[in-house]
Amino acid sequence: MDREEKITKSQTNVRLNEIGTARSLIELDNVLTQSMARQQIQAMIKEGGLDLILQKVEQLAKTEDESPESGLLVLALLGRLSAVARGRESSIFKMLASTIHAATLPALESSTLDGDGKFYAAHSLAQLRTSDRADYVLAESVALETAEKARKQLIELVLNSHSTAAKALTAHTTALDSLMEIANSESRLRKARRISSGWVEVMRTRSFELGDQPGEALAKWISALLIGDLREVEESLLFNIVDDGVDILLRIIELRFSHAMLADTYQLLPRAKALLGRARWIHYLSSSRMRPALNMCLREAALVLAGQGKTDSTLLDLIHTMYQSKAQMLKELTNHFGEALELDPDVRQWWITGGSVSSSRRTVHKVGNTEDQMIGELLIEVLNTEPSMHALRRTVAPMLEISDPVTASNVISAAAGYAEIAQTALLLARMRKLKKTELKGMVVEFNPLQHELLSDTSQGVREVRVVRDGVQKDFGGSIKTLVKPRVEPLA
């Protein structure tokens, strides 16, 4: 054994002796903290060193069982050990179930633990049963003041304690009620910013199941952070909290892009605008670090919907929310849509004009205004009548031949006449490249440019059932609806 190894072994023995003679959990925690700072901890936990330390932790935990902080100190000690004893976590944490009860743990913020100690204690909480730690973790993720590393660990535990991010945000929203205990608005919002920043970091480093209505959950969460009187609060502080919410919103879309096309995903925007007020919202738009990325996402969502032949007034209103003027919005939408020639001209025009289509374009496609549309209407009527005429010929006529041969002959002639009309209508439809939409009975998303709604109002209508097919025409590879399917709102 060379001289350096002898020195290391001697120092290790000294530290192990200090552990063996430690009279309190605080003293033991100090020894481990110093050993980690001096990079001596690995040598101490070799061979039987780790078991010796764990025995001492268990002994002191029983001795100090009535001390309010003993549970937190045990969590911190075991957390420190697990951080350096990779692969041996099971032996480190096996004593937790019988030693620690989350319901009796004191608040982390009021403990004597430093920032690292609070982080290691939070790390150890992950080893407790979810049902045992859930309430404590939620409360402490809000209550902490400056131990941000520990807060992020607790936020991760909140997310891991719920099956979806939406449920985690909803649970955390309830915990944020405690912010109202801080009377000073500036102090309350500074704490809210630390919380929102922690959530962004955790959401950005992990993937989570989003669940149902994550946009709604996020909007309520932001509302809880911005609770109280905001009039005297520094604008930059408020704007940073809103930007953190937008950052999480974009993360939601990254995790599942289909949410980008749903207006409900963006509920945060009108909620934040209402909380800030119109004047501050305009200031926010000019200073937001997240606005360019969000606007790009919104414009791209509009382009994708346009490619599907869809319009969405609610989404268009949300896009308008992120611009200081409608003219600016329309200019950027027009540039974003570019030369997308594959789009339905009416749908494209609707988006880039802010939800309006010129009267000249509307009259071109008014039902009955062209021969093709008239043929399309005839085709629909012929095909809808076909089952009844077949029944008339095959079922009614044979019965009439027994009791009323003359009427039976007339029925057969009428059915034959219908067959000729139907054949002519089908031939005309093929010549003009017309075909049914084949949507009858299906539930689809309502699009005023593509559907004829059988209702007095379209306000709030999202999903509809097709009760009569429409007719489409093939214009050299571009399919256009000439006769709109008739739809009715779902009950």
C-alpha positions as CSV (number, residue, x, y, z in Angstrom):
1,M,0.0,0.0,0.0
2,D,1.6,3.3,-1.1
3,R,1.6,6.5,1.0
4,E,-1.4,8.1,-0.7
5,E,-3.6,5.0,-0.2
6,K,-2.6,4.9,3.5
7,I,-3.7,8.6,3.9
8,T,-7.0,7.9,2.1
9,K,-7.7,4.9,4.3
10,S,-6.8,6.8,7.4
11,Q,-9.1,9.7,6.5
12,T,-11.9,7.2,5.7
13,N,-11.5,5.5,9.1
14,V,-11.6,8.9,10.8
15,R,-14.8,9.8,9.0
16,L,-16.3,6.4,9.8
17,N,-15.4,6.9,13.5
18,E,-17.1,10.3,13.4
19,I,-20.2,8.6,12.0
20,G,-20.1,5.9,14.7
21,T,-19.8,8.5,17.5
22,A,-22.4,11.0,16.0
23,R,-25.0,11.8,18.7
24,S,-27.7,13.2,16.4
25,L,-29.0,13.1,12.9
26,I,-27.9,16.7,12.3
27,E,-24.4,15.8,13.3
28,L,-24.5,12.7,11.1
29,D,-25.8,14.8,8.2
30,N,-22.9,17.3,8.6
31,V,-20.3,14.5,8.5
32,L,-21.8,13.2,5.2
33,T,-22.1,16.6,3.7
34,Q,-18.4,17.4,4.5
35,S,-17.4,13.9,3.1
36,M,-19.2,14.6,-0.1
37,A,-17.6,18.1,-0.4
38,R,-14.1,16.5,0.1
39,Q,-14.9,13.7,-2.3
40,Q,-14.4,11.1,0.4
41,I,-17.8,9.6,0.4
42,Q,-17.1,6.8,-2.2
43,A,-14.3,5.4,-0.1
44,M,-16.6,5.5,3.0
45,I,-19.4,3.4,1.5
46,K,-17.1,0.7,0.2
47,E,-17.4,-2.8,1.6
48,G,-19.3,-2.6,4.9
49,G,-19.1,1.2,5.2
50,L,-22.6,1.7,3.7
51,D,-24.2,-0.8,6.1
52,L,-22.5,0.9,9.0
53,I,-23.8,4.3,8.0
54,L,-27.4,2.9,7.5
55,Q,-27.3,1.2,10.9
56,K,-26.4,4.5,12.5
57,V,-29.2,6.4,10.6
58,E,-31.7,3.8,11.8
59,Q,-30.3,4.0,15.4
60,L,-30.5,7.8,15.6
61,A,-33.9,7.8,13.9
62,K,-35.3,5.7,16.7
63,T,-33.6,7.8,19.3
64,E,-35.0,11.0,17.9
65,D,-38.4,9.6,17.0
66,E,-40.2,12.4,18.8
67,S,-38.1,15.2,17.2
68,P,-40.3,17.1,14.6
69,E,-37.4,17.2,12.1
70,S,-36.1,13.7,12.4
71,G,-38.2,12.4,9.5
72,L,-36.8,15.1,7.1
73,L,-33.2,14.5,8.3
74,V,-33.6,10.8,7.6
75,L,-34.9,11.6,4.1
76,A,-32.0,14.0,3.5
77,L,-29.4,11.5,4.7
78,L,-30.8,8.6,2.7
79,G,-31.1,10.9,-0.4
80,R,-27.4,11.9,-0.1
81,L,-26.4,8.3,0.1
82,S,-28.5,7.2,-2.8
83,A,-26.9,9.9,-5.0
84,V,-23.5,8.3,-4.5
85,A,-24.3,4.7,-4.1
86,R,-25.8,3.9,-7.5
87,G,-27.3,0.5,-7.8
88,R,-27.7,0.1,-4.0
89,E,-30.8,2.2,-3.6
90,S,-33.0,-0.7,-2.5
91,S,-30.8,-1.4,0.6
92,I,-30.7,2.4,1.3
93,F,-34.4,3.0,1.2
94,K,-35.7,-0.3,2.7
95,M,-36.1,1.4,6.1
96,L,-38.2,4.2,4.9
97,A,-41.6,2.5,4.9
98,S,-41.4,1.8,8.7
99,T,-39.6,5.0,9.6
100,I,-41.2,7.8,7.7
101,H,-44.8,8.9,7.6
102,A,-45.4,11.8,5.2
103,A,-48.5,13.0,7.1
104,T,-46.3,13.8,10.2
105,L,-43.5,15.5,8.3
106,P,-42.9,19.2,9.0
107,A,-42.7,21.8,6.3
108,L,-39.4,21.7,4.3
109,E,-39.3,25.5,4.3
110,S,-39.3,25.7,8.1
111,S,-36.7,23.0,8.6
112,T,-33.0,23.6,9.3
113,L,-32.0,21.8,6.1
114,D,-30.0,23.8,3.6
115,G,-31.0,23.9,-0.1
116,D,-29.1,20.6,-0.9
117,G,-30.6,18.9,2.1
118,K,-34.1,19.9,1.0
119,F,-33.4,18.5,-2.5
120,Y,-32.2,15.2,-1.1
121,A,-35.2,15.0,1.2
122,A,-37.5,15.6,-1.8
123,H,-35.6,13.0,-3.8
124,S,-36.2,10.4,-1.0
125,L,-39.9,11.2,-1.0
126,A,-40.2,9.4,-4.3
127,Q,-39.6,6.1,-2.5
128,L,-42.8,6.5,-0.4
129,R,-46.2,5.3,-1.7
130,T,-47.9,7.8,-4.0
131,S,-51.0,7.9,-1.8
132,D,-48.9,8.6,1.3
133,R,-46.8,11.5,-0.2
134,A,-49.3,13.1,-2.6
135,D,-50.7,15.9,-0.4
136,Y,-47.4,16.7,1.2
137,V,-45.6,16.9,-2.1
138,L,-48.3,19.2,-3.6
139,A,-48.2,21.6,-0.6
140,E,-44.4,21.7,-0.4
141,S,-44.0,22.4,-4.1
142,V,-45.8,25.7,-3.5
143,A,-44.6,26.5,0.1
144,L,-40.8,26.4,-0.7
145,E,-39.3,29.9,-1.0
146,T,-35.8,29.6,-2.4
147,A,-34.8,25.9,-2.7
148,E,-35.6,25.8,-6.4
149,K,-33.7,22.5,-7.0
150,A,-35.9,20.9,-4.4
151,R,-39.0,22.5,-5.8
152,K,-38.3,21.0,-9.3
153,Q,-37.9,17.6,-7.7
154,L,-41.3,18.0,-5.9
155,I,-42.9,19.2,-9.2
156,E,-41.6,16.0,-10.9
157,L,-43.1,14.0,-8.1
158,V,-46.4,15.8,-8.6
159,L,-46.4,14.8,-12.3
160,N,-45.3,11.2,-11.5
161,S,-48.1,11.0,-8.9
162,H,-50.8,11.5,-11.6
163,S,-51.6,9.5,-14.7
164,T,-51.6,12.6,-16.9
165,A,-50.1,16.1,-17.0
166,A,-53.7,17.5,-17.1
167,K,-54.6,15.9,-13.8
168,A,-51.3,17.0,-12.3
169,L,-51.9,20.6,-13.3
170,T,-55.4,20.4,-11.9
171,A,-54.2,19.1,-8.6
172,H,-51.5,21.7,-8.4
173,T,-54.0,24.4,-9.1
174,T,-55.8,23.6,-5.9
175,A,-52.5,23.7,-4.0
176,L,-51.9,27.2,-5.4
177,D,-54.7,28.5,-3.2
178,S,-52.1,29.0,-0.4
179,L,-50.5,31.8,-2.5
180,M,-53.3,34.1,-1.2
181,E,-51.8,33.8,2.2
182,I,-49.0,36.2,1.0
183,A,-50.5,39.6,1.4
184,N,-47.9,41.6,-0.6
185,S,-48.8,41.3,-4.4
186,E,-45.2,41.7,-5.5
187,S,-43.9,38.9,-3.2
188,R,-46.8,36.6,-4.1
189,L,-46.1,37.0,-7.9
190,R,-42.4,36.6,-7.5
191,K,-43.1,33.2,-5.8
192,A,-45.6,32.4,-8.5
193,R,-42.8,33.0,-11.1
194,R,-40.4,30.7,-9.3
195,I,-43.1,28.0,-9.4
196,S,-44.0,28.5,-13.1
197,S,-40.3,28.5,-14.0
198,G,-39.9,25.2,-12.2
199,W,-42.8,23.6,-14.0
200,V,-41.3,24.7,-17.4
201,E,-38.0,23.1,-16.6
202,V,-39.5,19.8,-15.5
203,M,-42.0,19.7,-18.5
204,R,-39.1,20.4,-20.9
205,T,-36.9,17.5,-19.6
206,R,-39.5,14.7,-19.5
207,S,-42.3,13.3,-21.6
208,F,-45.7,12.8,-20.0
209,E,-49.1,11.6,-21.0
210,L,-51.2,14.7,-21.5
211,G,-54.7,13.4,-20.8
212,D,-58.0,15.1,-21.6
213,Q,-58.3,18.9,-22.0
214,P,-54.7,19.8,-21.0
215,G,-55.3,23.3,-22.4
216,E,-58.2,23.9,-20.0
217,A,-56.1,22.6,-17.1
218,L,-53.2,24.9,-18.1
219,A,-55.5,28.0,-18.3
220,K,-56.9,27.4,-14.8
221,W,-53.4,26.8,-13.5
222,I,-52.2,30.2,-14.9
223,S,-55.2,31.9,-13.4
224,A,-54.3,30.5,-10.0
225,L,-50.8,31.8,-10.3
226,L,-52.0,35.3,-11.3
227,I,-54.5,35.5,-8.5
228,G,-55.1,38.7,-6.6
229,D,-54.6,42.4,-7.3
230,L,-52.1,42.8,-10.2
231,R,-52.3,46.6,-10.6
232,E,-49.1,47.5,-8.7
233,V,-47.1,44.5,-9.8
234,E,-44.1,44.9,-12.2
235,E,-45.1,44.1,-15.7
236,S,-42.1,42.1,-16.6
237,L,-42.9,39.7,-13.7
238,L,-46.4,39.1,-15.0
239,F,-45.2,38.7,-18.5
240,N,-42.7,36.1,-17.5
241,I,-45.4,34.1,-15.8
242,V,-47.6,34.2,-18.9
243,D,-44.6,33.3,-21.1
244,D,-43.9,30.3,-18.8
245,G,-47.5,29.2,-19.4
246,V,-47.1,29.6,-23.2
247,D,-43.9,27.6,-22.9
248,I,-45.8,24.7,-21.3
249,L,-48.5,25.1,-24.0
250,L,-45.9,24.7,-26.7
251,R,-44.5,21.7,-24.9
252,I,-48.1,20.2,-24.9
253,I,-48.2,20.6,-28.6
254,E,-44.7,19.1,-29.0
255,L,-45.8,16.0,-27.1
256,R,-49.0,15.6,-29.2
257,F,-49.2,17.8,-32.3
258,S,-52.8,17.1,-32.9
259,H,-53.6,19.4,-30.0
260,A,-52.3,22.3,-32.1
261,M,-55.4,22.1,-34.3
262,L,-57.8,22.3,-31.3
263,A,-58.9,25.7,-30.2
264,D,-59.4,24.4,-26.7
265,T,-55.7,23.9,-26.4
266,Y,-55.2,27.7,-26.4
267,Q,-57.6,28.6,-23.6
268,L,-54.6,30.1,-21.7
269,L,-54.5,33.1,-24.2
270,P,-57.9,34.7,-23.6
271,R,-57.7,33.9,-19.9
272,A,-54.3,35.6,-19.6
273,K,-55.5,38.6,-21.7
274,A,-58.5,39.0,-19.4
275,L,-56.3,38.9,-16.3
276,L,-53.7,41.4,-17.6
277,G,-56.2,43.8,-19.2
278,R,-56.1,45.1,-22.7
279,A,-53.4,47.7,-22.2
280,R,-51.0,45.3,-20.5
281,W,-51.8,42.6,-23.1
282,I,-50.6,44.9,-25.8
283,H,-47.4,45.6,-23.9
284,Y,-47.0,41.8,-23.4
285,L,-47.3,41.2,-27.1
286,S,-44.4,43.5,-27.8
287,S,-42.1,42.1,-25.2
288,S,-43.0,38.3,-25.1
289,R,-40.1,36.0,-25.7
290,M,-42.5,33.1,-26.5
291,R,-44.8,35.0,-28.9
292,P,-42.9,34.3,-32.2
293,A,-42.9,30.5,-31.6
294,L,-46.6,30.5,-30.6
295,N,-47.6,32.6,-33.6
296,M,-45.8,30.3,-35.9
297,C,-47.6,27.3,-34.4
298,L,-51.0,29.0,-34.7
299,R,-50.4,29.9,-38.3
300,E,-49.2,26.4,-39.1
301,A,-52.3,25.0,-37.4
302,A,-54.5,27.2,-39.6
303,L,-52.6,26.0,-42.7
304,V,-53.1,22.4,-41.8
305,L,-56.8,22.9,-41.2
306,A,-57.1,24.7,-44.5
307,G,-55.4,21.8,-46.2
308,Q,-58.2,19.6,-44.7
309,G,-60.8,22.0,-46.1
310,K,-61.7,23.3,-42.6
311,T,-62.3,26.6,-41.1
312,D,-62.4,27.4,-37.4
313,S,-63.7,30.8,-36.2
314,T,-62.6,30.2,-32.6
315,L,-59.0,29.4,-33.6
316,L,-59.0,32.5,-35.9
317,D,-60.1,34.6,-32.9
318,L,-57.2,33.1,-30.9
319,I,-54.7,34.0,-33.6
320,H,-56.1,37.5,-33.6
321,T,-55.5,37.6,-29.8
322,M,-51.8,37.3,-30.5
323,Y,-51.6,40.3,-32.8
324,Q,-51.9,44.0,-32.1
325,S,-54.0,44.6,-35.2
326,K,-56.0,42.5,-37.6
327,A,-54.1,43.9,-40.5
328,Q,-50.8,42.6,-39.1
329,M,-52.4,39.2,-38.5
330,L,-53.8,39.0,-42.1
331,K,-50.5,40.0,-43.6
332,E,-48.6,37.2,-41.7
333,L,-51.3,34.6,-42.5
334,T,-51.2,35.5,-46.2
335,N,-47.4,35.2,-46.2
336,H,-47.6,31.9,-44.3
337,F,-50.2,30.4,-46.7
338,G,-47.9,31.5,-49.6
339,E,-48.6,29.8,-52.9
340,A,-50.4,26.8,-51.4
341,L,-52.3,26.1,-54.6
342,E,-53.7,22.7,-53.3
343,L,-56.0,24.5,-50.9
344,D,-59.7,25.0,-51.7
345,P,-59.9,28.6,-52.9
346,D,-62.8,29.5,-50.7
347,V,-61.2,28.0,-47.6
348,R,-57.9,29.7,-48.3
349,Q,-59.7,33.0,-48.8
350,W,-61.6,32.5,-45.6
351,W,-58.4,32.2,-43.5
352,I,-56.4,35.0,-45.2
353,T,-59.3,37.5,-45.0
354,G,-60.0,36.9,-41.4
355,G,-63.1,34.7,-41.8
356,S,-64.9,36.3,-44.7
357,V,-65.4,35.3,-48.3
358,S,-66.3,37.9,-51.0
359,S,-69.8,37.9,-52.2
360,S,-68.6,37.3,-55.8
361,R,-67.1,34.0,-54.6
362,R,-70.1,33.0,-52.6
363,T,-72.5,33.5,-55.5
364,V,-70.4,31.3,-57.8
365,H,-71.1,28.3,-55.6
366,K,-74.7,29.0,-54.5
367,V,-76.8,25.8,-54.8
368,G,-78.8,25.8,-58.0
369,N,-76.7,28.5,-59.7
370,T,-74.9,26.1,-62.1
371,E,-76.0,23.2,-64.2
372,D,-73.6,20.9,-62.4
373,Q,-75.2,21.8,-59.0
374,M,-78.6,21.1,-60.5
375,I,-77.5,17.7,-61.7
376,G,-76.0,17.1,-58.3
377,E,-79.3,17.9,-56.6
378,L,-81.0,15.5,-59.0
379,L,-78.5,12.8,-58.3
380,I,-79.0,13.1,-54.6
381,E,-82.8,12.9,-54.9
382,V,-82.6,10.0,-57.3
383,L,-80.3,8.0,-55.1
384,N,-82.4,8.8,-51.9
385,T,-85.6,7.6,-53.7
386,E,-84.0,4.4,-55.1
387,P,-84.7,2.2,-52.0
388,S,-88.4,3.2,-52.0
389,M,-88.8,2.6,-55.8
390,H,-87.3,-0.8,-55.5
391,A,-89.6,-1.7,-52.7
392,L,-92.6,-0.4,-54.8
393,R,-91.6,-2.6,-57.7
394,R,-90.7,-5.8,-55.8
395,T,-93.2,-5.7,-52.9
396,V,-96.2,-3.5,-53.6
397,A,-96.7,-4.3,-57.3
398,P,-97.1,-8.1,-56.8
399,M,-99.6,-7.6,-54.1
400,L,-101.6,-5.1,-56.2
401,E,-101.7,-7.6,-59.2
402,I,-103.9,-9.8,-57.1
403,S,-106.5,-7.2,-56.0
404,D,-106.1,-4.4,-58.6
405,P,-104.3,-5.3,-61.8
406,V,-104.8,-1.8,-63.4
407,T,-103.1,0.0,-60.5
408,A,-100.4,-2.6,-60.4
409,S,-99.7,-1.9,-64.1
410,N,-99.4,1.8,-63.3
411,V,-97.0,1.2,-60.4
412,I,-94.8,-0.9,-62.6
413,S,-94.8,1.7,-65.3
414,A,-93.9,4.4,-62.8
415,A,-91.1,2.3,-61.4
416,A,-89.8,1.7,-64.9
417,G,-89.9,5.4,-65.6
418,Y,-88.0,6.1,-62.5
419,A,-85.3,3.6,-63.5
420,E,-84.8,5.5,-66.8
421,I,-84.6,8.9,-65.0
422,A,-82.1,7.4,-62.5
423,Q,-80.0,5.9,-65.3
424,T,-79.9,9.3,-67.1
425,A,-79.1,11.2,-63.9
426,L,-76.2,8.7,-63.1
427,L,-74.9,9.0,-66.7
428,L,-75.0,12.9,-66.5
429,A,-73.2,12.7,-63.1
430,R,-70.4,10.5,-64.5
431,M,-70.0,12.8,-67.6
432,R,-69.7,15.8,-65.3
433,K,-67.4,14.0,-62.8
434,L,-69.9,14.2,-60.0
435,K,-70.1,11.9,-57.1
436,K,-71.8,11.6,-53.6
437,T,-69.8,12.4,-50.5
438,E,-70.8,9.1,-48.9
439,L,-71.0,10.8,-45.5
440,K,-74.6,10.2,-44.5
441,G,-75.0,9.0,-40.9
442,M,-71.4,10.0,-40.0
443,V,-70.5,12.4,-37.2
444,V,-68.1,15.1,-38.5
445,E,-66.6,18.4,-37.4
446,F,-68.9,21.3,-38.5
447,N,-67.5,23.4,-41.3
448,P,-69.8,26.2,-42.5
449,L,-68.1,26.3,-45.9
450,Q,-68.6,22.5,-46.4
451,H,-71.9,21.8,-44.6
452,E,-75.6,23.1,-44.8
453,L,-76.7,23.2,-41.1
454,L,-80.3,22.4,-40.4
455,S,-80.5,24.7,-37.4
456,D,-81.4,28.3,-36.6
457,T,-77.9,29.0,-35.2
458,S,-74.4,27.7,-35.7
459,Q,-73.1,29.3,-32.5
460,G,-71.2,26.7,-30.5
461,V,-71.8,23.9,-32.9
462,R,-68.6,21.7,-33.2
463,E,-69.8,18.2,-34.2
464,V,-72.7,17.4,-36.5
465,R,-74.4,14.3,-38.0
466,V,-74.8,14.2,-41.8
467,V,-78.5,13.6,-42.6
468,R,-78.2,14.0,-46.4
469,D,-75.2,13.4,-48.6
470,G,-73.6,16.2,-50.7
471,V,-72.1,16.1,-54.2
472,Q,-68.5,16.8,-55.1
473,K,-66.9,17.5,-58.5
474,D,-63.4,16.6,-59.7
475,F,-61.8,19.7,-61.3
476,G,-58.7,18.1,-62.8
477,G,-57.6,16.5,-59.5
478,S,-59.0,19.2,-57.2
479,I,-62.2,18.0,-55.5
480,K,-64.8,20.7,-54.8
481,T,-68.1,20.5,-53.0
482,L,-71.0,21.7,-55.2
483,V,-73.9,20.5,-53.1
484,K,-73.2,20.7,-49.4
485,P,-74.2,17.8,-47.2
486,R,-77.0,18.6,-44.9
487,V,-76.1,18.3,-41.2
488,E,-77.8,18.7,-37.9
489,P,-76.1,19.3,-34.5
490,L,-75.6,16.4,-32.2
491,A,-78.2,16.3,-29.4
